[in-house]
Amino acid sequence: MSVAIKICGLSTPETVDAAIEAGATHIGLVHFEPSPRHVPLDLARELREQARGKAKVVLLMVNADPELTGRALNAIKPDIIQFHGSETPEWIGGIRRSLPYEVWKAVGLKDAGTLTRSRKYIGKVDRLLFDAPAKKLPGGNGIAFDWSLLAGHEHEIDWALAGGLTPDNVAQAIRETGAPLVDTSSGVESAPGVKDTALIAAFCRAALAA
Ligand SMILES: O=C(O)c1ccccc1N[C@@H]1O[C@H](COP(=O)(O)O)[C@@H](O)[C@H]1O
């Protein structure tokens, strides 16, 4: 089966079209003001409608309070919500039980211990997204982690690989980890927050050929 591809941090109709045309199965919309990829809710809703039925829409939030989380979900009605901060299993599990959204949790993988500790989300989320540890931002830093941490790991739930993936390294990342879904943001940009349609196409080509 071919790998699923998420292009995250999209903020224009042109780049949403480019991602879908290139074969992205998921597009990510970031609602987190400190990010250069932050999209306000009205724009996010328009991009979500544009993608409806063509790619799954993932709303990314970071440590948002219940009021903002509810407002964003109501406005966008994404297919999936990706929590990319220090949200607890209890908080995430509560959202998943009460709302009709698929739920993902990003985990910054520093070492084998973080991989073991990520088990606390099993049963609370639909997918774990393994990313590099947080730096200036909790994610979207264009930094890869040591993929050998995942080599041979027996995953107990669905998962995805993120962190510094580019058109040049995504095929190797898939081969080394067996990732069923790859996620990129910085790796398909010409500047922070500025997506490049040629890089999006190259990333999807490389991932699909791996
Ligand atoms: O993209 C962002 O600005 C962002 C901000 C806050 C949390 C996560 C963010 N992005 C996600 O981080 C990973 C890896 O990104 P990159 O490819 O290394 O730039 C990915 O899931 C992005 O969606």
The ligand as an SDF file (V2000), in Angstrom:
LIG
                    3D

 23 24  0  0  0  0  0  0  0  0999 V2000
    4.3530   24.1050   11.4230 O   0  0  0  0  0  0  0  0  0  0  0  0
    4.3700   24.7870   12.4710 C   0  0  0  0  0  0  0  0  0  0  0  0
    4.5910   26.0020   12.4530 O   0  0  0  0  0  0  0  0  0  0  0  0
    4.1140   24.1160   13.7700 C   0  0  0  0  0  0  0  0  0  0  0  0
    3.9360   24.9040   14.8870 C   0  0  0  0  0  0  0  0  0  0  0  0
    3.6860   24.3270   16.1110 C   0  0  0  0  0  0  0  0  0  0  0  0
    3.6360   22.9570   16.2290 C   0  0  0  0  0  0  0  0  0  0  0  0
    3.8180   22.1510   15.1270 C   0  0  0  0  0  0  0  0  0  0  0  0
    4.0630   22.7120   13.8790 C   0  0  0  0  0  0  0  0  0  0  0  0
    4.2740   21.9350   12.7540 N   0  0  0  0  0  0  0  0  0  0  0  0
    4.3560   20.5150   12.7160 C   0  0  0  0  0  0  0  0  0  0  0  0
    5.6220   20.0400   13.1170 O   0  0  0  0  0  0  0  0  0  0  0  0
    5.9290   18.8570   12.4330 C   0  0  0  0  0  0  0  0  0  0  0  0
    7.3150   18.9280   11.7930 C   0  0  0  0  0  0  0  0  0  0  0  0
    7.4500   20.0320   10.9780 O   0  0  0  0  0  0  0  0  0  0  0  0
    8.7350   20.2270   10.0160 P   0  0  0  0  0  0  0  0  0  0  0  0
    8.4620   19.4120    8.7890 O   0  0  0  0  0  0  0  0  0  0  0  0
    9.9270   19.7480   10.7590 O   0  0  0  0  0  0  0  0  0  0  0  0
    8.7730   21.6730    9.7240 O   0  0  0  0  0  0  0  0  0  0  0  0
    4.8270   18.6330   11.4320 C   0  0  0  0  0  0  0  0  0  0  0  0
    3.8460   17.7930   12.0080 O   0  0  0  0  0  0  0  0  0  0  0  0
    4.2140   19.9740   11.3100 C   0  0  0  0  0  0  0  0  0  0  0  0
    2.8910   19.8110   10.9810 O   0  0  0  0  0  0  0  0  0  0  0  0
  1  2  2  0
  2  3  1  0
  2  4  1  0
  4  5  1  0
  4  9  2  0
  5  6  2  0
  6  7  1  0
  7  8  2  0
  8  9  1  0
  9 10  1  0
 10 11  1  0
 11 12  1  0
 11 22  1  0
 12 13  1  0
 13 14  1  0
 13 20  1  0
 14 15  1  0
 15 16  1  0
 16 17  2  0
 16 18  1  0
 16 19  1  0
 20 21  1  0
 20 22  1  0
 22 23  1  0
M  END
$$$$
